[in-house]
Amino acid sequence: MTAEPKKRLPTLFVAHGAPPLLDMPSWVGELAAWGTKLGKPKAILMLSAHWEARPFTLGATTPVPLVYDFYGFPKHHSEQKYASPGAPALAARLHSLVKNAVDEPKRGLDHGAYVPLVAMYPKADVPVLQASLPSMEPKELLELGKALTPLRDEGVLIIGSGFITHNLRYIDWNNQHPTPQWAAEFDQWTAEALIKKDVDALMQYREKAPGVRIALPTHEHFVPLLVAMGAALDEEEPAFPIEGFWVGSMTRRSVQFG
């Protein structure tokens, strides 16, 4: 009997919203449908915009509290739970793949990690490991993604979590105004660069993308996309399972490579 070939998992970039995402049935439904279509992975490696640490740092592999790294939202968002199993085997594997990786055993999942997972894998039955963004430099993060590529053949779902546009000064909580031109143009430029596999353009997005200075006054929410892309450079045109805008200027565009 011939053994079945191993299934290579895709890599993802997820627009993680904020805690109120979980109060939005339509968005939760889109993420849940995506998770169902992907199936249950052996483990999840999550790189969220909300954890920057050099060198590459691995979070808790045993149960620890979530990181409620926000304020100003209703109380129930600070009571959200997501008791996913730890992933010590994945942490050990990462030490073999990424030179000089270190551990931070008390660091739990932040909202950039657990909010989309609550929607995508609500049973919390998949081992999850969060790792830090060790740099804001595109080339360094692309190389990190390349180093993580073998995990895709080992049942690990690699997820970068952030926002392609992220400027808190332009949030329109009441959705009273149309999407600003700068947000629409930056979102479209990014989508077209991904479709064309224009890696060079994406490496130079700070110089080449229209509206980048207003779309991204800081870059931590965009660069998880580059890690996810780096782990899937051999893939063809990506898919965009979720699109549209939220609170005016923040694109919900999420990406599946492979």
C-alpha positions in Angstrom: 0.0 0.0 0.0 1.3 3.4 -1.0 1.5 5.9 1.9 -0.6 9.0 1.4 1.5 12.1 0.6 1.7 14.6 3.4 -0.6 17.5 3.0 1.3 20.8 2.9 -0.7 23.4 4.8 -1.2 27.0 3.6 0.0 30.0 5.5 -2.3 32.8 6.5 -2.5 36.5 7.2 -5.5 37.3 9.3 -7.0 40.8 10.0 -7.6 40.4 13.7 -10.0 43.2 14.3 -10.1 44.0 18.0 -12.1 42.4 20.8 -15.4 43.8 19.4 -14.9 41.5 16.4 -16.3 38.7 18.6 -19.6 40.7 18.9 -20.0 40.8 15.1 -21.8 37.6 13.9 -21.0 38.2 10.3 -17.2 38.6 10.8 -17.2 35.7 13.3 -19.0 33.6 10.7 -16.5 34.4 7.9 -13.6 33.4 10.2 -15.4 30.3 11.3 -16.1 29.2 7.7 -12.5 29.8 6.9 -11.4 27.6 9.8 -13.8 24.9 8.9 -12.5 24.8 5.3 -8.9 24.7 6.4 -9.6 21.8 8.8 -7.9 21.1 12.1 -4.1 21.4 12.0 -1.7 19.6 14.3 -0.7 22.9 15.9 -0.8 26.7 15.2 2.1 29.1 15.2 0.8 32.6 15.7 2.8 35.8 15.0 0.7 38.8 16.2 1.3 42.5 15.7 1.1 42.9 19.4 4.3 41.2 20.4 7.6 42.7 19.3 10.7 41.2 20.9 14.2 40.5 19.7 15.5 37.9 19.3 12.7 35.6 18.1 10.9 34.7 21.3 8.5 31.8 22.0 5.6 32.2 24.4 4.1 29.9 26.9 3.8 26.2 26.3 1.8 25.6 29.5 -1.5 27.2 30.5 -1.1 30.9 31.4 -3.6 33.8 31.4 -4.4 35.6 28.2 -2.9 39.0 27.7 -5.7 41.6 27.7 -3.6 44.3 25.9 -6.4 46.8 25.4 -8.7 49.2 27.2 -11.9 51.1 26.7 -14.0 48.1 25.6 -16.9 46.5 27.5 -16.0 44.3 30.5 -16.9 41.0 28.9 -13.9 41.4 26.5 -11.6 41.3 29.4 -13.2 38.1 30.6 -12.8 36.2 27.3 -11.1 32.8 27.7 -9.3 30.7 25.2 -7.8 27.7 26.9 -5.9 26.1 24.0 -3.3 23.4 24.7 0.3 24.4 24.8 2.6 23.4 22.0 6.0 22.3 23.6 6.9 20.1 20.7 6.4 23.0 18.3 8.6 25.2 20.5 11.3 22.6 20.5 11.1 22.3 16.7 11.4 26.1 16.3 14.6 26.1 18.3 16.0 23.8 15.6 14.8 26.1 12.8 15.5 29.6 14.1 18.9 30.3 15.4 19.1 32.1 18.8 15.4 31.7 19.5 14.6 32.2 23.2 11.7 31.3 25.5 9.3 33.5 27.5 7.3 30.9 29.4 5.0 33.3 31.2 3.8 35.1 28.0 0.2 34.3 27.1 -1.7 34.9 23.9 -2.5 38.5 23.2 -5.7 39.7 21.5 -4.1 39.7 18.1 -3.7 35.9 18.6 -6.7 34.7 20.5 -9.5 36.9 19.0 -9.3 35.4 15.5 -8.7 31.9 17.0 -11.9 32.1 19.1 -13.8 32.6 15.8 -11.8 30.1 13.7 -11.2 27.3 16.2 -13.8 27.9 18.9 -13.3 24.6 20.6 -9.8 25.7 21.6 -8.6 22.1 20.9 -5.6 22.9 18.8 -2.2 23.5 20.4 -1.2 27.1 19.9 2.2 28.8 20.3 2.7 32.5 19.9 6.0 33.9 18.8 7.3 37.4 18.6 8.1 39.6 15.7 11.8 40.0 16.1 12.1 43.0 13.7 10.2 45.5 11.6 12.6 45.1 8.6 10.9 43.4 5.7 13.8 41.4 4.4 14.5 40.0 7.9 10.9 38.9 8.3 10.8 37.4 4.9 13.8 35.3 5.8 12.1 34.3 9.1 9.2 33.1 7.0 11.5 31.1 4.8 13.0 29.4 7.9 9.5 28.4 9.1 8.5 26.8 5.8 9.2 23.2 6.9 6.5 23.5 9.5 3.9 23.5 6.7 4.7 19.8 5.9 4.5 18.9 9.6 0.9 19.9 10.2 1.6 23.4 11.6 -0.6 26.3 10.5 1.4 29.5 10.4 -0.7 32.6 10.9 0.5 36.2 10.8 -2.1 38.5 12.5 -2.4 42.2 12.0 -4.0 44.7 9.6 -2.9 45.9 6.2 -4.1 49.4 7.0 -3.9 50.5 10.7 -4.2 54.2 11.7 -6.1 54.6 15.0 -6.5 58.3 14.4 -8.8 57.7 11.5 -11.2 55.1 13.1 -14.8 55.9 12.4 -16.6 53.9 15.0 -20.0 54.9 13.7 -19.2 54.2 10.1 -20.6 57.6 9.1 -18.1 58.3 6.3 -16.9 56.3 3.2 -13.6 54.5 3.2 -10.8 57.1 2.7 -9.1 57.1 -0.6 -5.7 56.5 1.0 -6.9 53.4 2.7 -8.6 52.0 -0.4 -5.5 52.7 -2.5 -3.0 51.1 -0.1 -5.2 48.0 0.3 -5.6 47.6 -3.4 -1.9 48.2 -4.1 -1.1 45.4 -1.5 -3.6 43.0 -3.0 -2.2 43.6 -6.6 1.4 43.1 -5.4 0.4 39.8 -3.7 -1.4 38.6 -6.8 1.5 39.4 -9.0 3.9 37.9 -6.5 5.9 41.1 -6.6 8.1 40.3 -3.7 10.5 43.2 -4.5 7.6 45.7 -4.3 6.4 44.3 -1.0 9.9 44.4 0.4 9.9 48.1 -0.5 6.3 48.9 0.4 7.4 51.9 2.6 8.8 53.6 -0.4 6.5 52.4 -3.2 3.0 51.9 -1.8 0.5 54.8 -2.2 -0.7 56.4 1.0 1.7 54.3 3.2 2.6 57.1 5.6 -1.1 57.6 6.6 -2.1 53.9 6.2 0.7 52.8 8.5 2.1 55.4 10.9 3.7 52.3 12.5 4.4 49.0 10.8 3.9 46.2 13.3 0.4 45.4 12.0 1.5 45.1 8.3 4.7 43.0 8.7 3.2 39.7 9.9 2.0 39.5 6.3 5.6 39.3 5.2 6.3 36.4 7.5 3.3 34.5 6.1 4.4 35.2 2.6 8.0 34.2 3.2 6.8 30.8 4.4 4.9 30.3 1.1 7.0 31.8 -1.6 6.6 28.6 -3.8 2.8 29.1 -3.9 0.8 30.6 -6.7 -1.6 33.5 -6.5 -3.1 33.9 -3.0 -6.7 33.9 -2.0 -8.5 36.6 0.0 -11.1 34.8 2.1 -12.2 38.0 3.8 -12.3 41.5 2.3 -13.9 44.9 3.0 -13.4 47.6 5.5 -14.1 48.0 9.2 -14.6 51.3 11.2 -14.0 53.3 8.0 -10.3 52.9 7.2 -9.1 49.5 8.5 -9.2 46.8 5.8 -10.4 43.4 6.8 -8.4 41.8 3.9 -7.1 38.5 5.0 -4.8 36.3 2.9 -4.3 32.6 2.3 -1.1 31.5 0.6 -1.5 28.0 -0.8 
